[in-house]
Amino acid sequence: MLALSVTSAAHAVQYLSLEQAQKRAFPAATGFAVVQADRIWRAEAGGRLLGFFIFDRVIGKHLYIDYSIALDPAGRIRQVDILAYRESYGGEIRSPTWLAQFVGKSSTSPLQVGNDIRNISGATLSSHHVTEGVKRIMTIANRLK
């Protein structure tokens, strides 16, 4: 007896490169100095710190979600962007209104779906995992200078 295996193809979409996301987060930056290779950069303009740009990756339901966080010099979130989404559904986490919920949050914010971050029906795991990833990153934000 021959068994057939049917797999669904992932719907991988690269929305922004790291460089594009950096420029979007810090349009006035004249340079990005590496703090941690392939992960954390200082955004600078004329020798002045504009903030930090952090790349991270979390699992969605089955596949990775690449995202970035831009922090101001005080460690508050300026912007969160989804760089790549690989699942076939749940891409609603790219919604500007959903991502805007993170703006202004700090390491003392709850950052919890159902508390200060709304859930997205149909993207429950993705919204939870991105929120948990942002919260994890915010625990190190105070150590960045």
N, CA, C and O atoms as CSV, one atom per row, in Angstrom:
chain,resi,resn,atom,element,x,y,z
A,1,MET,N,N,0.844,-1.164,0.000
A,1,MET,CA,C,0.000,0.000,0.000
A,1,MET,C,C,0.894,1.233,0.000
A,1,MET,O,O,1.823,1.339,0.801
A,2,LEU,N,N,0.614,2.138,-0.881
A,2,LEU,CA,C,1.381,3.362,-1.014
A,2,LEU,C,C,0.682,4.489,-0.275
A,2,LEU,O,O,-0.493,4.765,-0.514
A,3,ALA,N,N,1.406,5.132,0.615
A,3,ALA,CA,C,0.832,6.249,1.372
A,3,ALA,C,C,1.283,7.558,0.741
A,3,ALA,O,O,2.457,7.752,0.425
A,4,LEU,N,N,0.345,8.422,0.574
A,4,LEU,CA,C,0.655,9.738,0.021
A,4,LEU,C,C,0.750,10.747,1.152
A,4,LEU,O,O,-0.062,10.752,2.077
A,5,SER,N,N,1.738,11.580,1.058
A,5,SER,CA,C,1.918,12.626,2.065
A,5,SER,C,C,1.572,13.960,1.432
A,5,SER,O,O,2.129,14.340,0.402
A,6,VAL,N,N,0.662,14.650,2.049
A,6,VAL,CA,C,0.268,15.962,1.564
A,6,VAL,C,C,0.735,16.989,2.592
A,6,VAL,O,O,0.366,16.929,3.765
A,7,THR,N,N,1.532,17.904,2.140
A,7,THR,CA,C,1.985,18.974,3.026
A,7,THR,C,C,1.549,20.298,2.449
A,7,THR,O,O,1.531,20.488,1.233
A,8,SER,N,N,1.203,21.201,3.319
A,8,SER,CA,C,0.841,22.539,2.837
A,8,SER,C,C,2.094,23.383,2.748
A,8,SER,O,O,2.935,23.378,3.647
A,9,ALA,N,N,2.199,24.089,1.674
A,9,ALA,CA,C,3.363,24.944,1.476
A,9,ALA,C,C,3.257,26.173,2.367
A,9,ALA,O,O,2.182,26.749,2.534
A,10,ALA,N,N,4.366,26.552,2.920
A,10,ALA,CA,C,4.402,27.762,3.734
A,10,ALA,C,C,4.248,28.973,2.826
A,10,ALA,O,O,4.696,28.969,1.680
A,11,HIS,N,N,3.630,29.970,3.338
A,11,HIS,CA,C,3.414,31.206,2.599
A,11,HIS,C,C,4.395,32.246,3.137
A,11,HIS,O,O,3.999,33.180,3.835
A,12,ALA,N,N,5.659,32.078,2.812
A,12,ALA,CA,C,6.710,32.956,3.329
A,12,ALA,C,C,6.719,34.282,2.580
A,12,ALA,O,O,6.771,34.318,1.351
A,13,VAL,N,N,6.668,35.368,3.341
A,13,VAL,CA,C,6.729,36.687,2.743
A,13,VAL,C,C,7.763,37.518,3.495
A,13,VAL,O,O,7.680,37.676,4.713
A,14,GLN,N,N,8.731,38.044,2.761
A,14,GLN,CA,C,9.730,38.956,3.316
A,14,GLN,C,C,9.211,40.362,3.060
A,14,GLN,O,O,9.152,40.801,1.911
A,15,TYR,N,N,8.835,41.072,4.117
A,15,TYR,CA,C,8.264,42.405,3.969
A,15,TYR,C,C,9.337,43.481,3.960
A,15,TYR,O,O,9.275,44.421,3.168
A,16,LEU,N,N,10.320,43.344,4.839
A,16,LEU,CA,C,11.389,44.334,4.959
A,16,LEU,C,C,12.718,43.630,5.187
A,16,LEU,O,O,12.778,42.619,5.887
A,17,SER,N,N,13.775,44.158,4.604
A,17,SER,CA,C,15.115,43.686,4.953
A,17,SER,C,C,15.514,44.380,6.263
A,17,SER,O,O,14.849,45.321,6.696
A,18,LEU,N,N,16.584,43.919,6.881
A,18,LEU,CA,C,17.061,44.581,8.094
A,18,LEU,C,C,17.370,46.049,7.821
A,18,LEU,O,O,17.001,46.920,8.609
A,19,GLU,N,N,18.038,46.322,6.720
A,19,GLU,CA,C,18.408,47.693,6.385
A,19,GLU,C,C,17.176,48.574,6.173
A,19,GLU,O,O,17.141,49.719,6.624
A,20,GLN,N,N,16.176,48.042,5.492
A,20,GLN,CA,C,14.942,48.803,5.276
A,20,GLN,C,C,14.235,49.076,6.599
A,20,GLN,O,O,13.733,50.178,6.821
A,21,ALA,N,N,14.194,48.081,7.472
A,21,ALA,CA,C,13.546,48.252,8.775
A,21,ALA,C,C,14.301,49.268,9.632
A,21,ALA,O,O,13.682,50.066,10.335
A,22,GLN,N,N,15.628,49.243,9.577
A,22,GLN,CA,C,16.426,50.223,10.323
A,22,GLN,C,C,16.114,51.637,9.850
A,22,GLN,O,O,15.882,52.533,10.662
A,23,LYS,N,N,16.109,51.830,8.550
A,23,LYS,CA,C,15.842,53.160,7.989
A,23,LYS,C,C,14.426,53.615,8.303
A,23,LYS,O,O,14.196,54.795,8.566
A,24,ARG,N,N,13.489,52.700,8.277
A,24,ARG,CA,C,12.090,53.026,8.602
A,24,ARG,C,C,11.958,53.434,10.063
A,24,ARG,O,O,11.226,54.370,10.387
A,25,ALA,N,N,12.666,52.732,10.945
A,25,ALA,CA,C,12.582,53.010,12.379
A,25,ALA,C,C,13.318,54.292,12.769
A,25,ALA,O,O,12.884,55.021,13.662
A,26,PHE,N,N,14.433,54.556,12.092
A,26,PHE,CA,C,15.264,55.723,12.411
A,26,PHE,C,C,15.647,56.451,11.118
A,26,PHE,O,O,16.791,56.357,10.674
A,27,PRO,N,N,14.705,57.172,10.517
A,27,PRO,CA,C,14.994,57.811,9.234
A,27,PRO,C,C,16.110,58.858,9.303
A,27,PRO,O,O,16.764,59.118,8.294
A,28,ALA,N,N,16.336,59.455,10.462
A,28,ALA,CA,C,17.371,60.481,10.599
A,28,ALA,C,C,18.750,59.898,10.895
A,28,ALA,O,O,19.730,60.641,10.946
A,29,ALA,N,N,18.843,58.597,11.087
A,29,ALA,CA,C,20.124,57.973,11.437
A,29,ALA,C,C,21.118,58.084,10.290
A,29,ALA,O,O,20.778,57.908,9.120
A,30,THR,N,N,22.351,58.381,10.664
A,30,THR,CA,C,23.432,58.411,9.674
A,30,THR,C,C,24.287,57.155,9.765
A,30,THR,O,O,25.142,56.911,8.914
A,31,GLY,N,N,24.049,56.360,10.803
A,31,GLY,CA,C,24.792,55.120,10.947
A,31,GLY,C,C,24.187,54.218,12.005
A,31,GLY,O,O,23.440,54.658,12.879
A,32,PHE,N,N,24.533,52.939,11.901
A,32,PHE,CA,C,24.095,51.929,12.864
A,32,PHE,C,C,25.327,51.177,13.338
A,32,PHE,O,O,25.946,50.443,12.568
A,33,ALA,N,N,25.686,51.357,14.606
A,33,ALA,CA,C,26.861,50.704,15.183
A,33,ALA,C,C,26.445,49.384,15.816
A,33,ALA,O,O,25.471,49.325,16.566
A,34,VAL,N,N,27.180,48.342,15.513
A,34,VAL,CA,C,26.854,47.012,16.025
A,34,VAL,C,C,27.109,46.952,17.532
A,34,VAL,O,O,28.194,47.291,18.004
A,35,VAL,N,N,26.100,46.518,18.270
A,35,VAL,CA,C,26.226,46.260,19.701
A,35,VAL,C,C,26.386,44.760,19.910
A,35,VAL,O,O,27.249,44.313,20.666
A,36,GLN,N,N,25.543,43.993,19.229
A,36,GLN,CA,C,25.624,42.537,19.228
A,36,GLN,C,C,25.403,42.092,17.781
A,36,GLN,O,O,24.376,42.413,17.182
A,37,ALA,N,N,26.350,41.365,17.229
A,37,ALA,CA,C,26.329,40.994,15.812
A,37,ALA,C,C,25.009,40.366,15.385
A,37,ALA,O,O,24.495,39.455,16.034
A,38,ASP,N,N,24.476,40.874,14.282
A,38,ASP,CA,C,23.246,40.372,13.655
A,38,ASP,C,C,22.014,40.468,14.543
A,38,ASP,O,O,21.019,39.788,14.292
A,39,ARG,N,N,22.066,41.309,15.587
A,39,ARG,CA,C,20.937,41.359,16.505
A,39,ARG,C,C,20.617,42.745,17.054
A,39,ARG,O,O,19.455,43.152,17.048
A,40,ILE,N,N,21.636,43.487,17.533
A,40,ILE,CA,C,21.392,44.780,18.175
A,40,ILE,C,C,22.335,45.830,17.590
A,40,ILE,O,O,23.536,45.603,17.448
A,41,TRP,N,N,21.751,46.999,17.253
A,41,TRP,CA,C,22.511,48.114,16.714
A,41,TRP,C,C,22.146,49.399,17.455
A,41,TRP,O,O,21.015,49.558,17.915
A,42,ARG,N,N,23.106,50.312,17.566
A,42,ARG,CA,C,22.862,51.667,18.063
A,42,ARG,C,C,22.580,52.534,16.848
A,42,ARG,O,O,23.380,52.563,15.913
A,43,ALA,N,N,21.462,53.237,16.846
A,43,ALA,CA,C,21.154,54.185,15.771
A,43,ALA,C,C,21.748,55.525,16.175
A,43,ALA,O,O,21.492,56.022,17.272
A,44,GLU,N,N,22.547,56.108,15.278
A,44,GLU,CA,C,23.243,57.347,15.608
A,44,GLU,C,C,23.110,58.357,14.479
A,44,GLU,O,O,22.932,57.999,13.315
A,45,ALA,N,N,23.199,59.613,14.849
A,45,ALA,CA,C,23.235,60.709,13.879
A,45,ALA,C,C,24.168,61.773,14.442
A,45,ALA,O,O,23.903,62.336,15.504
A,46,GLY,N,N,25.251,62.046,13.736
A,46,GLY,CA,C,26.200,63.057,14.190
A,46,GLY,C,C,26.788,62.760,15.551
A,46,GLY,O,O,27.027,63.676,16.338
A,47,GLY,N,N,27.026,61.486,15.842
A,47,GLY,CA,C,27.580,61.094,17.126
A,47,GLY,C,C,26.573,61.069,18.267
A,47,GLY,O,O,26.931,60.769,19.406
A,48,ARG,N,N,25.327,61.378,17.972
A,48,ARG,CA,C,24.267,61.401,18.987
A,48,ARG,C,C,23.442,60.115,18.904
A,48,ARG,O,O,23.073,59.672,17.817
A,49,LEU,N,N,23.158,59.526,20.066
A,49,LEU,CA,C,22.351,58.307,20.130
A,49,LEU,C,C,20.887,58.626,19.856
A,49,LEU,O,O,20.279,59.448,20.542
A,50,LEU,N,N,20.329,57.966,18.847
A,50,LEU,CA,C,18.906,58.104,18.546
A,50,LEU,C,C,18.090,56.997,19.204
A,50,LEU,O,O,16.905,57.174,19.490
A,51,GLY,N,N,18.730,55.854,19.441
A,51,GLY,CA,C,18.049,54.723,20.038
A,51,GLY,C,C,18.714,53.424,19.632
A,51,GLY,O,O,19.853,53.404,19.164
A,52,PHE,N,N,17.982,52.343,19.821
A,52,PHE,CA,C,18.501,51.008,19.515
A,52,PHE,C,C,17.549,50.290,18.580
A,52,PHE,O,O,16.331,50.447,18.663
A,53,PHE,N,N,18.122,49.508,17.698
A,53,PHE,CA,C,17.366,48.686,16.764
A,53,PHE,C,C,17.704,47.232,17.085
A,53,PHE,O,O,18.874,46.851,17.109
A,54,ILE,N,N,16.671,46.421,17.332
A,54,ILE,CA,C,16.877,45.034,17.741
A,54,ILE,C,C,16.109,44.112,16.794
A,54,ILE,O,O,14.921,44.311,16.538
A,55,PHE,N,N,16.802,43.113,16.287
A,55,PHE,CA,C,16.196,42.081,15.453
A,55,PHE,C,C,15.945,40.853,16.320
A,55,PHE,O,O,16.789,40.484,17.137
A,56,ASP,N,N,14.792,40.225,16.146
A,56,ASP,CA,C,14.493,39.007,16.893
A,56,ASP,C,C,13.630,38.102,16.020
A,56,ASP,O,O,13.131,38.503,14.969
A,57,ARG,N,N,13.476,36.889,16.484
A,57,ARG,CA,C,12.703,35.877,15.770
A,57,ARG,C,C,11.955,35.048,16.815
A,57,ARG,O,O,12.526,34.639,17.826
A,58,VAL,N,N,10.669,34.808,16.553
A,58,VAL,CA,C,9.866,33.928,17.401
A,58,VAL,C,C,9.158,32.932,16.499
A,58,VAL,O,O,9.062,33.133,15.288
A,59,ILE,N,N,8.672,31.875,17.090
A,59,ILE,CA,C,7.894,30.889,16.342
A,59,ILE,C,C,6.448,31.392,16.281
A,59,ILE,O,O,5.937,31.917,17.270
A,60,GLY,N,N,5.799,31.239,15.151
A,60,GLY,CA,C,4.383,31.577,15.030
A,60,GLY,C,C,3.589,30.381,15.533
A,60,GLY,O,O,3.614,30.074,16.725
A,61,LYS,N,N,2.891,29.711,14.640
A,61,LYS,CA,C,2.254,28.439,15.002
A,61,LYS,C,C,3.242,27.311,14.743
A,61,LYS,O,O,3.446,26.434,15.582
A,62,HIS,N,N,3.856,27.355,13.547
A,62,HIS,CA,C,4.812,26.325,13.165
A,62,HIS,C,C,6.134,26.896,12.677
A,62,HIS,O,O,7.171,26.241,12.773
A,63,LEU,N,N,6.099,28.110,12.158
A,63,LEU,CA,C,7.256,28.687,11.476
A,63,LEU,C,C,7.677,30.006,12.127
A,63,LEU,O,O,6.936,30.589,12.918
A,64,TYR,N,N,8.872,30.457,11.779
A,64,TYR,CA,C,9.409,31.669,12.393
A,64,TYR,C,C,8.765,32.950,11.869
A,64,TYR,O,O,8.350,33.047,10.714
A,65,ILE,N,N,8.703,33.922,12.769
A,65,ILE,CA,C,8.318,35.291,12.460
A,65,ILE,C,C,9.539,36.146,12.784
A,65,ILE,O,O,10.011,36.143,13.921
A,66,ASP,N,N,10.053,36.875,11.802
A,66,ASP,CA,C,11.158,37.806,12.036
A,66,ASP,C,C,10.547,39.173,12.312
A,66,ASP,O,O,9.656,39.611,11.584
A,67,TYR,N,N,11.013,39.845,13.345
A,67,TYR,CA,C,10.483,41.162,13.666
A,67,TYR,C,C,11.594,42.039,14.227
A,67,TYR,O,O,12.662,41.554,14.601
A,68,SER,N,N,11.324,43.323,14.279
A,68,SER,CA,C,12.296,44.253,14.841
A,68,SER,C,C,11.604,45.179,15.824
A,68,SER,O,O,10.403,45.434,15.746
A,69,ILE,N,N,12.414,45.671,16.752
A,69,ILE,CA,C,11.947,46.628,17.753
A,69,ILE,C,C,12.897,47.810,17.705
A,69,ILE,O,O,14.116,47.638,17.723
A,70,ALA,N,N,12.343,48.996,17.644
A,70,ALA,CA,C,13.143,50.224,17.736
A,70,ALA,C,C,12.848,50.842,19.100
A,70,ALA,O,O,11.691,51.043,19.467
A,71,LEU,N,N,13.904,51.139,19.838
A,71,LEU,CA,C,13.771,51.746,21.163
A,71,LEU,C,C,14.337,53.156,21.148
A,71,LEU,O,O,15.328,53.420,20.468
A,72,ASP,N,N,13.717,54.060,21.891
A,72,ASP,CA,C,14.301,55.385,22.042
A,72,ASP,C,C,15.432,55.294,23.076
A,72,ASP,O,O,15.586,54.248,23.707
A,73,PRO,N,N,16.221,56.345,23.268
A,73,PRO,CA,C,17.344,56.273,24.207
A,73,PRO,C,C,16.935,55.939,25.652
A,73,PRO,O,O,17.743,55.420,26.422
A,74,ALA,N,N,15.694,56.235,26.010
A,74,ALA,CA,C,15.205,55.930,27.365
A,74,ALA,C,C,14.714,54.489,27.494
A,74,ALA,O,O,14.347,54.065,28.589
A,75,GLY,N,N,14.702,53.726,26.391
A,75,GLY,CA,C,14.284,52.330,26.442
A,75,GLY,C,C,12.806,52.096,26.183
A,75,GLY,O,O,12.307,50.994,26.411
A,76,ARG,N,N,12.096,53.117,25.710
A,76,ARG,CA,C,10.687,52.943,25.346
A,76,ARG,C,C,10.588,52.530,23.875
A,76,ARG,O,O,11.421,52.911,23.053
A,77,ILE,N,N,9.562,51.750,23.562
A,77,ILE,CA,C,9.377,51.269,22.194
A,77,ILE,C,C,8.914,52.410,21.291
A,77,ILE,O,O,7.919,53.084,21.562
A,78,ARG,N,N,9.662,52.602,20.218
A,78,ARG,CA,C,9.294,53.566,19.169
A,78,ARG,C,C,8.469,52.899,18.091
A,78,ARG,O,O,7.531,53.481,17.544
A,79,GLN,N,N,8.849,51.631,17.791
A,79,GLN,CA,C,8.226,50.953,16.661
A,79,GLN,C,C,8.507,49.461,16.722
A,79,GLN,O,O,9.572,49.034,17.167
A,80,VAL,N,N,7.540,48.675,16.272
A,80,VAL,CA,C,7.714,47.230,16.073
A,80,VAL,C,C,7.294,46.951,14.633
A,80,VAL,O,O,6.237,47.397,14.188
A,81,ASP,N,N,8.122,46.219,13.918
A,81,ASP,CA,C,7.816,45.857,12.531
A,81,ASP,C,C,7.959,44.353,12.348
A,81,ASP,O,O,8.831,43.725,12.947
A,82,ILE,N,N,7.103,43.788,11.522
A,82,ILE,CA,C,7.227,42.388,11.109
A,82,ILE,C,C,8.041,42.395,9.822
A,82,ILE,O,O,7.624,42.990,8.829
A,83,LEU,N,N,9.195,41.740,9.831
A,83,LEU,CA,C,10.071,41.719,8.667
A,83,LEU,C,C,9.747,40.547,7.740
A,83,LEU,O,O,9.750,40.698,6.518
A,84,ALA,N,N,9.467,39.382,8.323
A,84,ALA,CA,C,9.141,38.198,7.520
A,84,ALA,C,C,8.110,37.360,8.271
A,84,ALA,O,O,8.211,37.157,9.481
A,85,TYR,N,N,7.126,36.885,7.531
A,85,TYR,CA,C,6.073,36.046,8.100
A,85,TYR,C,C,5.936,34.823,7.213
A,85,TYR,O,O,5.732,34.947,6.005
A,86,ARG,N,N,6.045,33.653,7.803
A,86,ARG,CA,C,6.130,32.418,7.012
A,86,ARG,C,C,4.887,31.528,7.073
A,86,ARG,O,O,4.794,30.559,6.320
A,87,GLU,N,N,3.948,31.831,7.937
A,87,GLU,CA,C,2.741,31.004,8.054
A,87,GLU,C,C,1.789,31.301,6.899
A,87,GLU,O,O,1.882,32.356,6.273
A,88,SER,N,N,0.876,30.375,6.616
A,88,SER,CA,C,-0.079,30.581,5.528
A,88,SER,C,C,-1.268,31.438,5.962
A,88,SER,O,O,-2.018,31.914,5.109
A,89,TYR,N,N,-1.456,31.645,7.255
A,89,TYR,CA,C,-2.520,32.520,7.749
A,89,TYR,C,C,-2.051,33.164,9.050
A,89,TYR,O,O,-1.079,32.717,9.658
A,90,GLY,N,N,-2.745,34.211,9.469
A,90,GLY,CA,C,-2.373,34.911,10.705
A,90,GLY,C,C,-1.526,36.139,10.464
A,90,GLY,O,O,-1.053,36.763,11.413
A,91,GLY,N,N,-1.327,36.495,9.208
A,91,GLY,CA,C,-0.501,37.646,8.881
A,91,GLY,C,C,-1.086,38.976,9.344
A,91,GLY,O,O,-0.486,40.029,9.127
A,92,GLU,N,N,-2.251,38.931,9.979
A,92,GLU,CA,C,-2.869,40.155,10.490
A,92,GLU,C,C,-2.025,40.822,11.577
A,92,GLU,O,O,-2.266,41.975,11.935
A,93,ILE,N,N,-1.042,40.099,12.095
A,93,ILE,CA,C,-0.179,40.736,13.105
A,93,ILE,C,C,0.645,41.864,12.498
A,93,ILE,O,O,1.262,42.636,13.232
A,94,ARG,N,N,0.667,41.974,11.180
A,94,ARG,CA,C,1.333,43.103,10.522
A,94,ARG,C,C,0.481,44.361,10.538
A,94,ARG,O,O,0.943,45.423,10.121
A,95,SER,N,N,-0.737,44.263,11.005
A,95,SER,CA,C,-1.639,45.412,11.024
A,95,SER,C,C,-1.010,46.581,11.783
A,95,SER,O,O,-0.567,46.416,12.919
A,96,PRO,N,N,-0.970,47.762,11.156
A,96,PRO,CA,C,-0.401,48.927,11.842
A,96,PRO,C,C,-1.078,49.240,13.172
A,96,PRO,O,O,-0.420,49.677,14.116
A,97,THR,N,N,-2.399,49.018,13.251
A,97,THR,CA,C,-3.082,49.308,14.518
A,97,THR,C,C,-2.700,48.302,15.604
A,97,THR,O,O,-2.619,48.664,16.778
A,98,TRP,N,N,-2.465,47.047,15.226
A,98,TRP,CA,C,-2.040,46.072,16.231
A,98,TRP,C,C,-0.615,46.368,16.687
A,98,TRP,O,O,-0.335,46.348,17.885
A,99,LEU,N,N,0.282,46.641,15.753
A,99,LEU,CA,C,1.676,46.929,16.105
A,99,LEU,C,C,1.809,48.228,16.891
A,99,LEU,O,O,2.707,48.361,17.722
A,100,ALA,N,N,0.915,49.192,16.634
A,100,ALA,CA,C,0.963,50.481,17.341
A,100,ALA,C,C,0.723,50.334,18.842
A,100,ALA,O,O,1.080,51.227,19.611
A,101,GLN,N,N,0.124,49.223,19.271
A,101,GLN,CA,C,-0.115,49.004,20.707
A,101,GLN,C,C,1.177,48.961,21.514
A,101,GLN,O,O,1.174,49.233,22.714
A,102,PHE,N,N,2.281,48.620,20.854
A,102,PHE,CA,C,3.559,48.500,21.539
A,102,PHE,C,C,4.254,49.846,21.749
A,102,PHE,O,O,5.079,49.986,22.652
A,103,VAL,N,N,3.925,50.826,20.923
A,103,VAL,CA,C,4.603,52.122,20.961
A,103,VAL,C,C,4.413,52.786,22.338
A,103,VAL,O,O,3.303,52.879,22.862
A,104,GLY,N,N,5.533,53.238,22.893
A,104,GLY,CA,C,5.512,53.894,24.193
A,104,GLY,C,C,5.683,52.953,25.370
A,104,GLY,O,O,5.894,53.407,26.494
A,105,LYS,N,N,5.596,51.654,25.134
A,105,LYS,CA,C,5.751,50.677,26.220
A,105,LYS,C,C,7.212,50.629,26.652
A,105,LYS,O,O,8.121,50.944,25.883
A,106,SER,N,N,7.407,50.229,27.897
A,106,SER,CA,C,8.762,50.121,28.449
A,106,SER,C,C,8.908,48.771,29.147
A,106,SER,O,O,8.007,47.933,29.107
A,107,SER,N,N,10.047,48.581,29.778
A,107,SER,CA,C,10.282,47.313,30.477
A,107,SER,C,C,9.353,47.128,31.669
A,107,SER,O,O,9.234,46.015,32.183
A,108,THR,N,N,8.693,48.187,32.121
A,108,THR,CA,C,7.759,48.070,33.247
A,108,THR,C,C,6.313,47.844,32.801
A,108,THR,O,O,5.428,47.656,33.636
A,109,SER,N,N,6.077,47.861,31.497
A,109,SER,CA,C,4.725,47.630,30.966
A,109,SER,C,C,4.387,46.148,31.052
A,109,SER,O,O,5.276,45.305,30.936
A,110,PRO,N,N,3.098,45.818,31.255
A,110,PRO,CA,C,2.720,44.397,31.347
A,110,PRO,C,C,3.081,43.587,30.097
A,110,PRO,O,O,3.560,42.458,30.202
A,111,LEU,N,N,2.848,44.169,28.911
A,111,LEU,CA,C,3.082,43.459,27.641
A,111,LEU,C,C,2.512,42.041,27.702
A,111,LEU,O,O,3.237,41.046,27.681
A,112,GLN,N,N,1.209,41.997,27.776
A,112,GLN,CA,C,0.514,40.724,27.902
A,112,GLN,C,C,-0.768,40.764,27.073
A,112,GLN,O,O,-1.586,41.672,27.219
A,113,VAL,N,N,-0.931,39.770,26.204
A,113,VAL,CA,C,-2.147,39.677,25.409
A,113,VAL,C,C,-3.321,39.503,26.367
A,113,VAL,O,O,-3.282,38.681,27.282
A,114,GLY,N,N,-4.365,40.299,26.133
A,114,GLY,CA,C,-5.535,40.274,27.009
A,114,GLY,C,C,-5.446,41.316,28.101
A,114,GLY,O,O,-6.432,41.566,28.794
A,115,ASN,N,N,-4.292,41.928,28.271
A,115,ASN,CA,C,-4.108,42.987,29.262
A,115,ASN,C,C,-3.920,44.302,28.509
A,115,ASN,O,O,-4.883,45.040,28.302
A,116,ASP,N,N,-2.700,44.595,28.103
A,116,ASP,CA,C,-2.437,45.837,27.368
A,116,ASP,C,C,-2.228,45.608,25.869
A,116,ASP,O,O,-2.034,46.569,25.124
A,117,ILE,N,N,-2.264,44.369,25.421
A,117,ILE,CA,C,-2.149,44.026,24.007
A,117,ILE,C,C,-3.356,43.173,23.611
A,117,ILE,O,O,-3.667,42.178,24.266
A,118,ARG,N,N,-4.028,43.574,22.535
A,118,ARG,CA,C,-5.203,42.828,22.056
A,118,ARG,C,C,-4.794,41.544,21.346
A,118,ARG,O,O,-3.750,41.485,20.697
A,119,ASN,N,N,-5.622,40.530,21.477
A,119,ASN,CA,C,-5.445,39.288,20.732
A,119,ASN,C,C,-5.989,39.492,19.319
A,119,ASN,O,O,-6.844,40.348,19.089
A,120,ILE,N,N,-5.492,38.711,18.396
A,120,ILE,CA,C,-6.025,38.723,17.036
A,120,ILE,C,C,-6.603,37.343,16.766
A,120,ILE,O,O,-5.878,36.349,16.752
A,121,SER,N,N,-7.913,37.288,16.551
A,121,SER,CA,C,-8.567,36.036,16.220
A,121,SER,C,C,-8.017,35.525,14.898
A,121,SER,O,O,-7.952,36.274,13.923
A,122,GLY,N,N,-7.626,34.274,14.856
A,122,GLY,CA,C,-7.038,33.691,13.663
A,122,GLY,C,C,-5.516,33.813,13.643
A,122,GLY,O,O,-4.847,33.226,12.793
A,123,ALA,N,N,-4.984,34.573,14.579
A,123,ALA,CA,C,-3.529,34.725,14.701
A,123,ALA,C,C,-3.161,34.693,16.185
A,123,ALA,O,O,-2.240,35.380,16.626
A,124,THR,N,N,-3.891,33.892,16.937
A,124,THR,CA,C,-3.715,33.860,18.385
A,124,THR,C,C,-2.290,33.503,18.796
A,124,THR,O,O,-1.684,34.207,19.604
A,125,LEU,N,N,-1.753,32.421,18.249
A,125,LEU,CA,C,-0.397,32.031,18.633
A,125,LEU,C,C,0.628,33.061,18.179
A,125,LEU,O,O,1.556,33.379,18.923
A,126,SER,N,N,0.474,33.578,16.987
A,126,SER,CA,C,1.408,34.598,16.493
A,126,SER,C,C,1.362,35.845,17.355
A,126,SER,O,O,2.409,36.390,17.704
A,127,SER,N,N,0.166,36.309,17.706
A,127,SER,CA,C,0.073,37.520,18.526
A,127,SER,C,C,0.648,37.286,19.926
A,127,SER,O,O,1.297,38.171,20.485
A,128,HIS,N,N,0.413,36.110,20.487
A,128,HIS,CA,C,0.989,35.788,21.793
A,128,HIS,C,C,2.514,35.693,21.715
A,128,HIS,O,O,3.215,36.226,22.575
A,129,HIS,N,N,3.019,35.024,20.696
A,129,HIS,CA,C,4.460,34.807,20.615
A,129,HIS,C,C,5.227,36.086,20.306
A,129,HIS,O,O,6.306,36.302,20.858
A,130,VAL,N,N,4.697,36.929,19.442
A,130,VAL,CA,C,5.360,38.212,19.188
A,130,VAL,C,C,5.345,39.059,20.460
A,130,VAL,O,O,6.353,39.676,20.804
A,131,THR,N,N,4.214,39.092,21.155
A,131,THR,CA,C,4.129,39.859,22.400
A,131,THR,C,C,5.119,39.332,23.432
A,131,THR,O,O,5.800,40.115,24.095
A,132,GLU,N,N,5.202,38.015,23.572
A,132,GLU,CA,C,6.167,37.432,24.514
A,132,GLU,C,C,7.603,37.743,24.096
A,132,GLU,O,O,8.460,37.977,24.949
A,133,GLY,N,N,7.871,37.747,22.785
A,133,GLY,CA,C,9.200,38.092,22.301
A,133,GLY,C,C,9.557,39.535,22.615
A,133,GLY,O,O,10.670,39.823,23.054
A,134,VAL,N,N,8.614,40.441,22.391
A,134,VAL,CA,C,8.852,41.855,22.703
A,134,VAL,C,C,9.103,42.010,24.200
A,134,VAL,O,O,10.003,42.748,24.602
A,135,LYS,N,N,8.333,41.334,25.014
A,135,LYS,CA,C,8.523,41.417,26.469
A,135,LYS,C,C,9.918,40.901,26.857
A,135,LYS,O,O,10.588,41.492,27.704
A,136,ARG,N,N,10.344,39.810,26.241
A,136,ARG,CA,C,11.682,39.251,26.518
A,136,ARG,C,C,12.766,40.253,26.156
A,136,ARG,O,O,13.713,40.457,26.915
A,137,ILE,N,N,12.623,40.875,24.993
A,137,ILE,CA,C,13.600,41.864,24.556
A,137,ILE,C,C,13.605,43.062,25.511
A,137,ILE,O,O,14.667,43.609,25.807
A,138,MET,N,N,12.449,43.465,25.986
A,138,MET,CA,C,12.373,44.623,26.874
A,138,MET,C,C,13.073,44.380,28.214
A,138,MET,O,O,13.458,45.332,28.894
A,139,THR,N,N,13.238,43.122,28.593
A,139,THR,CA,C,13.956,42.853,29.850
A,139,THR,C,C,15.437,43.216,29.739
A,139,THR,O,O,16.094,43.447,30.754
A,140,ILE,N,N,15.967,43.267,28.515
A,140,ILE,CA,C,17.362,43.663,28.353
A,140,ILE,C,C,17.523,45.127,27.983
A,140,ILE,O,O,18.640,45.643,27.951
A,141,ALA,N,N,16.416,45.797,27.703
A,141,ALA,CA,C,16.467,47.187,27.219
A,141,ALA,C,C,17.189,48.114,28.190
A,141,ALA,O,O,17.904,49.019,27.759
A,142,ASN,N,N,17.017,47.908,29.467
A,142,ASN,CA,C,17.646,48.787,30.455
A,142,ASN,C,C,19.176,48.644,30.470
A,142,ASN,O,O,19.874,49.538,30.948
A,143,ARG,N,N,19.688,47.549,29.962
A,143,ARG,CA,C,21.143,47.331,29.941
A,143,ARG,C,C,21.816,47.946,28.723
A,143,ARG,O,O,23.044,48.002,28.645
A,144,LEU,N,N,21.016,48.404,27.781
A,144,LEU,CA,C,21.577,49.008,26.568
A,144,LEU,C,C,21.909,50.481,26.823
A,144,LEU,O,O,21.076,51.224,27.344
A,145,LYS,N,N,23.066,50.884,26.476
A,145,LYS,CA,C,23.474,52.298,26.571
A,145,LYS,C,C,24.479,52.609,25.507
A,145,LYS,O,O,24.949,53.742,25.414
